[in-house]
Amino acid sequence: MKWRLPPRSGFPLTVAAFAFVFLGLFLAYPLWKVLASSFLDATGTHFSLDAYVKVLSTGYYRSAVTNSLLIGGLVTLASIAIGLPMAFLLARMAIPGRSVLLALSALPLVLPSFIGAYAWVLLFGRAGIVTQWLQGLGLPTTTIYGMPGLVLVFTLHSFPYVLLPAIAAVRAVDASIEEAGQNLGASRWRVFLTVTVPVIMPAVLAGGLLVFIETLENFGVPFVLAEDMPILAIEAYKLFVGEVGANPAMAGSLAMMLVGIAAVALLVQRYYLARRRFATVARSAPPILRTGPLGRWAASTFVWGVVLLAILPFVAIVVVSLMKFRGPVMQAEFSLGNFTQLFARSQRPLYNTLGLATVAAVGASMIGIPIAYVLTRYRSPISHALDVLAMVPFAVAGTVLGIGLILAFNSGWLVLTGGWLILVLAWLVRKLPFSVRSGSAILHQIDPSLEEASINLGRSPSWTFFRLTVPLMMGGIVGGTVLAWVTIVSELSSTVVLYSGPWSTMTVVMFRALEGQGAGAAAAAATVLIVVTVVPLALVYRLLRRNNLAVL
């Protein structure tokens, strides 16, 4: 097949050139600095494999790698085990409150995961509310810390990554192939396992990959729950903060292991999907299954139970923030003192969070949507290379990107450390894949003939994009920007590496409060983050629904 750009391709080439320069400067270059630093000796001047040898020969760091892989694998399997049956039940059974369930099940994705982890500590920690109550009754208790707690919290946070794409896939399955299996004598359960599940496997694997990478790169949950258990993302951060001078070789080696593991997972998924065919011709949508009252009750109990358990920590944290604290000990007394303590010194972290997150989210859309347009409408080797590069941030942990940006822009011709711009750039780069993918999804729903007609009538591709295509995409653009904004607000892994004193955010305030045993202030900061996340999301969703533009 011969690749070529169509005539009048100045606009897509301009977009591609800008994207390559931007991602090369703020993504590829920082990653190269991390990679290069990992191959330097103690003096930082000569090539050496000492850092990798030390990591692989030290039991502590080998345990960090093993623990991260084990937790990622267990959480991925658990999320699939929960999300897949939930998707089937929500798509194929008349469960009461299905629309409410779908909305609530998406909340863990946009609410800060480390807030959920802290809430579980308040409930089931050694001095947790539920723990003390059970001990008062003389019942045995177990710890929320360590491997069990990490797997539980990560699973309840991540299962929607599997649930949401799997629901769409189940609804798209051609009913005739399931009917054919049942006509051959297979039970409904066997048809589901041998026919439906293999067909929807691409959606399940895509969600599972998101779960694995999110678990691998997450900083906040292990910070709260891991205690002394070594975790790769935490150890890379500790090494970078602890290493002196311009030679963070050990941190660089752990950081590149994070990137390498994520890249291998992505390649394995693509290899598996490339060797199999999953397409079906959807002649009719699958019907709603008819079950007895007992079956509906069991399905509803399972689905509602999982969703309520997933959002329970966020409800608990709001309640706890309204309780009185004496040091780290909570009193059964209503008080607003936690919020007074939180904002007593300064309200600037809140303003930083709102303002910088807005700049980053808008910037991600302004850069991502033109890239999505080029990738969708113009096929060439250039667009293919851009597609690959634009997805690289998806496999890069926030801690790694933060370390790379500091190594790249702490000295020389462009110094960004110590200011707000480096935070915005880190958030923008990390959320760019989501803007690109959401923009591509919207563009696939817009008939290209409209743009072709505009160009044939003498309008330039750039005029057509900004005056015709963008207005048609506006509902999706707004929705995608809001989703990017609410996830940036709760960003911790890159923020904790990059922030400086005057540019701390609410996540950093909570992080520092937890380090200093300020349980009340941490709960108040968590509640502020929840309100800041949920209220704008609900308002924008309602606005888009009212104008028939909802995409969330």
C-alpha positions as CSV (number, residue, x, y, z in Angstrom):
1,M,0.0,0.0,0.0
2,K,1.4,3.4,-0.9
3,W,1.1,6.1,1.7
4,R,0.7,9.7,0.8
5,L,-0.9,12.9,2.1
6,P,-3.6,14.4,-0.1
7,P,-3.2,17.7,-1.8
8,R,-3.4,20.9,0.3
9,S,-1.8,19.1,3.2
10,G,-0.2,22.1,4.7
11,F,-2.5,22.1,7.8
12,P,-2.0,18.5,8.8
13,L,1.7,18.8,8.3
14,T,1.8,21.9,10.5
15,V,-0.1,20.1,13.2
16,A,2.1,17.1,13.0
17,A,5.3,19.2,13.1
18,F,4.1,21.1,16.2
19,A,3.1,17.8,17.9
20,F,6.5,16.2,17.1
21,V,8.3,19.3,18.5
22,F,6.1,19.5,21.6
23,L,6.2,15.8,22.5
24,G,9.9,15.6,21.5
25,L,10.8,18.4,23.9
26,F,8.6,17.6,26.8
27,L,8.2,13.8,26.6
28,A,11.0,12.2,24.5
29,Y,13.8,14.4,25.7
30,P,13.0,14.0,29.5
31,L,12.7,10.2,29.0
32,W,16.0,10.2,27.3
33,K,17.5,12.1,30.2
34,V,16.2,9.5,32.6
35,L,17.5,6.6,30.4
36,A,20.9,8.3,30.0
37,S,21.2,8.9,33.7
38,S,20.6,5.3,34.5
39,F,23.7,4.3,32.5
40,L,26.1,6.6,34.3
41,D,28.7,5.8,37.0
42,A,28.9,7.4,40.4
43,T,30.7,10.4,38.9
44,G,27.9,11.0,36.4
45,T,30.4,11.1,33.5
46,H,31.1,7.6,32.2
47,F,28.9,4.8,30.9
48,S,28.2,2.1,33.5
49,L,25.7,-0.6,34.3
50,D,26.3,-0.3,38.0
51,A,22.8,1.0,38.8
52,Y,21.1,-1.9,37.1
53,V,23.5,-4.4,38.6
54,K,22.8,-3.0,42.1
55,V,19.0,-3.0,41.6
56,L,19.0,-6.6,40.3
57,S,21.4,-7.8,42.9
58,T,19.7,-6.2,45.9
59,G,16.9,-8.2,47.4
60,Y,15.0,-5.1,48.5
61,Y,14.8,-3.7,45.0
62,R,14.0,-7.1,43.5
63,S,11.2,-7.3,46.0
64,A,9.9,-3.9,44.8
65,V,9.8,-5.1,41.2
66,T,8.2,-8.4,42.3
67,N,5.6,-6.7,44.5
68,S,4.6,-4.2,41.8
69,L,4.2,-7.0,39.2
70,L,2.3,-9.2,41.6
71,I,-0.1,-6.4,42.8
72,G,-0.6,-5.3,39.2
73,G,-1.4,-8.8,38.1
74,L,-3.8,-9.6,41.0
75,V,-5.6,-6.3,40.6
76,T,-6.0,-6.8,36.9
77,L,-7.4,-10.3,37.3
78,A,-9.7,-9.1,40.2
79,S,-10.9,-6.2,38.1
80,I,-11.8,-8.5,35.2
81,A,-13.5,-11.0,37.5
82,I,-15.7,-8.1,38.9
83,G,-16.1,-5.9,35.8
84,L,-16.9,-8.6,33.2
85,P,-19.9,-10.1,35.0
86,M,-21.1,-6.7,36.0
87,A,-20.9,-5.6,32.4
88,F,-23.0,-8.6,31.3
89,L,-25.6,-8.1,34.0
90,L,-26.0,-4.3,33.3
91,A,-26.1,-4.8,29.6
92,R,-28.4,-7.9,29.5
93,M,-30.6,-7.8,32.5
94,A,-33.3,-5.4,33.8
95,I,-31.6,-4.3,36.9
96,P,-33.4,-1.6,38.9
97,G,-31.6,1.8,38.7
98,R,-29.3,0.8,35.9
99,S,-28.6,4.4,34.7
100,V,-27.8,5.4,38.3
101,L,-25.5,2.4,38.6
102,L,-23.6,3.3,35.4
103,A,-23.1,6.9,36.7
104,L,-22.0,5.8,40.1
105,S,-19.7,3.1,38.8
106,A,-17.7,5.7,36.9
107,L,-17.0,7.8,40.0
108,P,-14.0,5.9,41.2
109,L,-12.2,6.8,38.0
110,V,-12.4,10.5,38.6
111,L,-12.1,10.5,42.4
112,P,-8.6,10.5,43.8
113,S,-7.5,6.9,44.5
114,F,-5.2,7.8,47.4
115,I,-8.2,9.5,49.1
116,G,-10.0,6.2,48.9
117,A,-6.9,4.5,50.4
118,Y,-6.9,7.0,53.3
119,A,-10.6,6.5,53.9
120,W,-10.1,2.7,54.2
121,V,-7.4,3.4,56.8
122,L,-9.8,5.6,58.7
123,L,-12.3,2.7,58.7
124,F,-10.2,-0.4,58.9
125,G,-6.7,0.9,60.1
126,R,-5.3,-0.2,63.4
127,A,-7.2,2.6,65.1
128,G,-10.0,2.8,62.5
129,I,-13.6,3.3,63.3
130,V,-14.8,-0.1,62.2
131,T,-11.7,-1.8,63.7
132,Q,-12.3,-0.3,67.2
133,W,-16.0,-1.2,67.0
134,L,-15.2,-4.8,66.2
135,Q,-12.5,-5.0,68.9
136,G,-15.1,-3.6,71.4
137,L,-17.4,-6.6,70.4
138,G,-14.5,-9.0,70.9
139,L,-14.4,-9.9,67.2
140,P,-11.1,-10.6,65.4
141,T,-9.8,-7.9,63.0
142,T,-7.4,-7.9,60.1
143,T,-5.1,-5.1,58.8
144,I,-5.9,-3.1,55.8
145,Y,-2.1,-2.5,55.2
146,G,0.1,-4.5,53.0
147,M,-0.7,-6.7,50.0
148,P,-4.4,-7.4,50.8
149,G,-5.3,-3.8,51.3
150,L,-3.5,-2.6,48.2
151,V,-5.2,-5.2,46.0
152,L,-8.6,-4.4,47.6
153,V,-8.3,-0.6,47.2
154,F,-6.8,-0.8,43.7
155,T,-9.5,-3.2,42.5
156,L,-12.4,-1.1,43.8
157,H,-10.8,2.0,42.1
158,S,-9.9,0.3,38.8
159,F,-12.7,-2.2,37.9
160,P,-14.6,0.5,36.0
161,Y,-11.7,0.5,33.4
162,V,-12.9,-3.0,32.5
163,L,-16.7,-2.5,33.2
164,L,-17.3,0.5,30.9
165,P,-15.7,-0.8,27.6
166,A,-17.1,-4.3,28.3
167,I,-20.7,-3.0,28.6
168,A,-20.4,-1.4,25.2
169,A,-18.9,-4.6,23.8
170,V,-21.6,-6.9,25.2
171,R,-24.3,-4.6,23.8
172,A,-22.6,-4.9,20.3
173,V,-22.5,-8.7,20.2
174,D,-24.7,-10.1,17.5
175,A,-27.5,-12.0,19.1
176,S,-27.5,-14.7,16.3
177,I,-24.2,-16.2,17.4
178,E,-25.4,-16.7,20.9
179,E,-28.7,-18.2,19.6
180,A,-26.7,-20.5,17.4
181,G,-24.8,-21.8,20.4
182,Q,-28.0,-22.4,22.4
183,N,-29.6,-24.1,19.4
184,L,-26.7,-26.6,19.4
185,G,-27.5,-27.5,23.0
186,A,-25.1,-25.3,25.0
187,S,-26.3,-23.8,28.2
188,R,-26.6,-20.1,28.7
189,W,-23.5,-20.1,31.0
190,R,-21.5,-22.1,28.5
191,V,-22.5,-19.8,25.6
192,F,-21.4,-16.8,27.7
193,L,-17.9,-18.4,28.4
194,T,-17.2,-19.9,25.0
195,V,-19.0,-17.4,22.6
196,T,-19.6,-14.0,24.2
197,V,-16.4,-13.7,26.2
198,P,-14.1,-14.4,23.3
199,V,-15.9,-11.9,21.1
200,I,-15.6,-9.1,23.7
201,M,-12.0,-10.0,24.6
202,P,-10.5,-6.9,22.9
203,A,-12.5,-4.6,25.1
204,V,-11.7,-6.6,28.2
205,L,-8.0,-6.7,27.5
206,A,-8.0,-2.9,26.8
207,G,-9.6,-2.3,30.2
208,G,-7.2,-4.8,31.8
209,L,-4.2,-3.0,30.3
210,L,-5.5,0.3,31.8
211,V,-5.9,-1.4,35.2
212,F,-2.4,-2.9,35.1
213,I,-0.6,0.4,34.1
214,E,-2.7,2.5,36.5
215,T,-1.8,0.1,39.3
216,L,1.9,0.0,38.3
217,E,2.4,3.7,38.2
218,N,0.1,4.8,41.1
219,F,2.0,6.6,43.8
220,G,-0.7,7.6,46.3
221,V,-2.3,4.3,47.3
222,P,1.0,2.6,48.1
223,F,2.1,5.7,50.0
224,V,-0.9,5.2,52.3
225,L,-1.1,1.4,52.5
226,A,2.2,-0.2,51.7
227,E,4.0,0.8,54.9
228,D,7.4,-1.0,54.7
229,M,6.6,-3.1,51.6
230,P,8.8,-1.9,48.7
231,I,6.9,-0.7,45.7
232,L,8.6,0.3,42.4
233,A,7.0,3.8,42.0
234,I,7.6,4.7,45.7
235,E,11.2,3.5,45.6
236,A,12.0,5.5,42.5
237,Y,10.7,8.6,44.2
238,K,12.6,7.9,47.4
239,L,15.8,7.3,45.5
240,F,15.4,10.5,43.4
241,V,14.7,12.6,46.5
242,G,17.6,10.9,48.4
243,E,20.3,10.9,45.8
244,V,22.7,13.9,45.9
245,G,24.2,15.7,43.0
246,A,23.4,15.4,39.3
247,N,23.6,11.6,39.1
248,P,20.3,10.0,39.9
249,A,21.3,6.7,38.4
250,M,19.5,4.4,40.8
251,A,16.3,6.4,40.5
252,G,16.7,6.3,36.7
253,S,17.1,2.6,36.6
254,L,14.0,2.0,38.6
255,A,12.1,4.5,36.5
256,M,13.1,2.8,33.3
257,M,12.0,-0.5,34.7
258,L,8.5,1.0,35.3
259,V,8.5,2.2,31.6
260,G,9.8,-1.2,30.4
261,I,7.2,-3.2,32.2
262,A,4.3,-1.0,30.9
263,A,5.7,-1.2,27.4
264,V,6.0,-5.0,27.6
265,A,2.4,-5.3,28.8
266,L,1.2,-3.1,25.9
267,L,3.2,-5.1,23.3
268,V,1.8,-8.4,24.7
269,Q,-1.7,-7.2,24.4
270,R,-1.2,-6.0,20.8
271,Y,0.5,-9.3,19.9
272,Y,-2.4,-11.3,21.3
273,L,-5.1,-9.2,19.5
274,A,-3.2,-9.2,16.2
275,R,-3.1,-13.0,16.0
276,R,-6.9,-13.4,16.4
277,R,-10.1,-12.2,14.7
278,F,-12.9,-10.9,16.9
279,A,-15.2,-9.2,14.4
280,T,-18.8,-10.1,14.1
281,V,-21.6,-8.8,11.9
282,A,-24.1,-7.3,14.3
283,R,-27.5,-8.0,12.7
284,S,-29.5,-7.6,15.9
285,A,-28.7,-6.5,19.4
286,P,-28.9,-9.1,22.1
287,P,-32.2,-9.2,23.9
288,I,-32.7,-8.5,27.6
289,L,-32.5,-11.9,29.5
290,R,-35.6,-13.1,31.3
291,T,-34.9,-14.4,34.7
292,G,-37.0,-15.2,37.8
293,P,-37.2,-12.9,40.9
294,L,-34.4,-14.8,42.6
295,G,-32.0,-14.3,39.6
296,R,-32.9,-10.6,39.4
297,W,-32.4,-10.2,43.2
298,A,-29.0,-11.9,43.1
299,A,-27.8,-9.8,40.1
300,S,-29.0,-6.6,41.6
301,T,-27.4,-7.4,45.0
302,F,-24.1,-8.1,43.3
303,V,-24.0,-5.0,41.1
304,W,-25.3,-2.6,43.8
305,G,-23.0,-4.1,46.4
306,V,-19.9,-3.6,44.3
307,V,-20.8,-0.1,43.4
308,L,-21.7,1.0,46.9
309,L,-18.5,-0.6,48.3
310,A,-16.5,1.3,45.7
311,I,-17.9,4.7,46.7
312,L,-18.2,4.0,50.4
313,P,-14.7,5.4,51.2
314,F,-15.5,8.7,49.6
315,V,-18.7,9.1,51.6
316,A,-16.9,8.1,54.8
317,I,-14.1,10.6,54.2
318,V,-16.7,13.5,54.0
319,V,-18.3,12.4,57.3
320,V,-14.9,12.0,59.0
321,S,-13.8,15.5,57.9
322,L,-16.8,16.9,59.8
323,M,-15.7,15.2,63.1
324,K,-13.5,16.8,65.7
325,F,-9.8,15.6,66.0
326,R,-7.5,15.9,68.9
327,G,-4.1,15.2,67.2
328,P,-4.5,12.0,65.2
329,V,-7.5,10.8,67.4
330,M,-11.0,11.4,66.1
331,Q,-13.8,12.4,68.5
332,A,-17.5,11.7,68.1
333,E,-18.3,15.4,67.9
334,F,-19.3,17.6,64.9
335,S,-16.8,20.3,64.0
336,L,-15.6,22.5,61.1
337,G,-12.2,22.8,62.8
338,N,-10.5,20.6,60.2
339,F,-11.4,23.0,57.4
340,T,-10.4,26.0,59.6
341,Q,-7.0,24.3,60.2
342,L,-6.7,23.4,56.5
343,F,-7.1,27.0,55.3
344,A,-5.7,28.8,58.3
345,R,-2.3,29.4,56.7
346,S,-3.2,29.9,53.1
347,Q,-5.8,29.2,50.5
348,R,-3.3,29.3,47.7
349,P,-3.1,25.5,47.2
350,L,-6.8,25.4,46.3
351,Y,-6.3,28.3,43.9
352,N,-3.3,26.6,42.4
353,T,-5.2,23.4,42.0
354,L,-8.2,25.0,40.2
355,G,-6.2,27.4,38.1
356,L,-3.4,25.2,36.9
357,A,-5.6,22.2,36.3
358,T,-7.8,24.4,34.1
359,V,-4.8,25.6,32.1
360,A,-3.5,22.0,31.7
361,A,-6.9,20.5,30.7
362,V,-7.6,23.2,28.2
363,G,-4.1,22.9,26.8
364,A,-4.5,19.1,26.5
365,S,-7.7,19.6,24.4
366,M,-6.2,22.4,22.3
367,I,-3.2,20.2,21.4
368,G,-4.9,16.8,21.4
369,I,-8.0,17.6,19.2
370,P,-5.9,18.8,16.2
371,I,-3.7,15.7,16.6
372,A,-6.8,13.5,16.6
373,Y,-8.0,15.2,13.5
374,V,-4.8,14.5,11.6
375,L,-4.7,10.9,12.8
376,T,-8.3,10.3,11.8
377,R,-8.5,12.1,8.5
378,Y,-5.0,11.8,7.1
379,R,-3.3,8.4,6.7
380,S,0.5,8.4,6.1
381,P,3.7,7.2,7.7
382,I,3.9,10.6,9.4
383,S,0.4,10.2,11.1
384,H,1.3,6.6,12.0
385,A,4.5,7.8,13.8
386,L,2.6,10.6,15.5
387,D,-0.1,8.1,16.7
388,V,2.6,6.0,18.3
389,L,4.3,9.0,19.9
390,A,1.1,10.5,21.2
391,M,0.3,7.2,23.1
392,V,3.7,7.0,24.8
393,P,2.6,9.0,27.9
394,F,0.0,6.3,28.5
395,A,2.8,3.9,29.4
396,V,4.9,6.5,31.4
397,A,4.4,6.7,35.2
398,G,3.9,10.2,36.5
399,T,6.9,9.8,38.8
400,V,9.1,8.9,35.9
401,L,7.9,11.9,33.8
402,G,8.4,14.2,36.8
403,I,12.0,13.0,37.3
404,G,12.7,13.3,33.6
405,L,11.4,16.9,33.5
406,I,13.6,17.9,36.4
407,L,16.7,16.3,34.8
408,A,15.9,18.0,31.5
409,F,15.0,21.5,32.6
410,N,16.8,22.1,35.9
411,S,19.6,23.9,34.1
412,G,20.8,24.9,30.7
413,W,19.0,27.0,28.0
414,L,15.5,26.4,29.5
415,V,15.0,26.3,33.2
416,L,11.4,25.3,34.3
417,T,11.9,23.8,37.8
418,G,10.6,25.9,40.7
419,G,7.7,27.4,38.7
420,W,4.1,26.5,37.8
421,L,4.7,25.8,34.1
422,I,6.5,22.6,34.7
423,L,3.5,21.3,36.6
424,V,1.1,22.2,33.8
425,L,3.4,20.6,31.2
426,A,3.6,17.4,33.1
427,W,-0.2,17.2,33.5
428,L,-0.8,18.2,29.9
429,V,1.5,15.5,28.5
430,R,0.1,12.8,30.8
431,K,-3.5,13.6,29.8
432,L,-2.8,14.1,26.1
433,P,-3.5,10.5,25.1
434,F,-7.0,10.8,26.5
435,S,-7.7,14.0,24.6
436,V,-6.4,12.4,21.4
437,R,-8.4,9.2,21.8
438,S,-11.6,11.0,22.8
439,G,-11.2,13.3,19.9
440,S,-10.7,10.4,17.5
441,A,-13.8,8.7,18.7
442,I,-15.9,11.8,18.1
443,L,-14.4,12.4,14.6
444,H,-15.3,8.8,13.6
445,Q,-18.9,9.8,14.2
446,I,-18.7,12.9,11.9
447,D,-19.1,12.2,8.2
448,P,-15.9,13.3,6.3
449,S,-18.0,14.3,3.3
450,L,-19.0,17.5,5.2
451,E,-15.3,18.5,5.4
452,E,-14.7,17.4,1.8
453,A,-17.5,19.6,0.6
454,S,-16.2,22.6,2.4
455,I,-12.7,22.1,0.9
456,N,-14.1,21.5,-2.6
457,L,-15.9,24.9,-2.2
458,G,-12.6,26.6,-1.8
459,R,-12.1,26.7,2.0
460,S,-8.8,25.6,3.4
461,P,-8.4,22.5,5.6
462,S,-7.5,24.8,8.6
463,W,-10.6,26.9,8.1
464,T,-12.8,23.8,7.7
465,F,-11.3,22.3,10.9
466,F,-11.8,25.4,13.1
467,R,-15.1,26.7,11.6
468,L,-16.9,23.4,10.8
469,T,-15.4,20.4,12.5
470,V,-14.7,21.9,15.9
471,P,-18.3,23.2,16.4
472,L,-19.6,19.7,15.5
473,M,-17.2,18.2,18.1
474,M,-17.9,20.7,20.8
475,G,-20.0,18.4,23.0
476,G,-17.3,15.8,23.0
477,I,-14.5,18.4,23.5
478,V,-16.2,19.9,26.5
479,G,-16.9,16.5,28.0
480,G,-13.3,15.3,27.4
481,T,-11.9,18.5,28.9
482,V,-13.9,18.1,32.0
483,L,-12.8,14.5,32.4
484,A,-9.2,15.6,32.0
485,W,-9.7,18.4,34.5
486,V,-11.1,16.2,37.2
487,T,-8.3,13.7,36.9
488,I,-5.7,16.4,36.9
489,V,-7.1,17.9,40.1
490,S,-6.4,14.6,41.9
491,E,-2.9,14.0,40.3
492,L,-0.2,13.2,42.8
493,S,2.5,11.0,41.3
494,S,4.1,13.7,39.1
495,T,3.0,16.6,41.3
496,V,4.8,15.4,44.4
497,V,8.1,15.3,42.4
498,L,7.7,18.6,40.6
499,Y,6.0,21.1,42.9
500,S,7.8,23.9,44.7
501,G,6.8,25.8,47.8
502,P,4.4,28.5,46.4
503,W,2.9,26.0,43.8
504,S,1.7,23.2,46.1
505,T,-1.7,21.8,45.3
506,M,-4.4,20.2,47.4
507,T,-3.1,16.7,46.7
508,V,0.3,17.9,48.1
509,V,-1.4,19.4,51.1
510,M,-3.0,16.1,51.8
511,F,0.2,14.2,51.2
512,R,2.1,16.4,53.6
513,A,-0.7,16.2,56.2
514,L,-0.6,12.4,56.1
515,E,3.2,12.5,56.5
516,G,2.8,14.7,59.6
517,Q,0.0,12.7,61.1
518,G,-2.5,15.6,60.5
519,A,-5.5,13.3,60.1
520,G,-8.1,16.0,60.4
521,A,-6.5,18.4,57.9
522,A,-6.0,15.4,55.5
523,A,-9.7,14.5,55.7
524,A,-10.7,18.1,55.1
525,A,-8.4,18.3,52.1
526,A,-9.8,15.1,50.8
527,T,-13.3,16.4,51.1
528,V,-12.4,19.6,49.3
529,L,-11.0,17.5,46.4
530,I,-14.1,15.3,46.3
531,V,-16.4,18.4,46.1
532,V,-14.1,20.1,43.6
533,T,-14.2,16.9,41.5
534,V,-17.9,15.9,41.6
535,V,-19.7,19.2,41.5
536,P,-18.3,20.6,38.2
537,L,-18.6,17.1,36.7
538,A,-22.3,17.0,37.6
539,L,-23.0,20.5,36.4
540,V,-21.3,20.1,33.1
541,Y,-22.9,16.7,32.5
542,R,-26.3,18.2,33.2
543,L,-25.6,21.1,30.8
544,L,-24.5,18.8,28.0
545,R,-27.5,16.5,28.6
546,R,-29.8,19.6,28.3
547,N,-28.3,20.5,25.0
548,N,-28.2,16.8,23.8
549,L,-24.4,16.9,23.7
550,A,-23.6,14.5,26.6
551,V,-20.7,12.2,26.0
552,L,-19.8,11.3,29.6
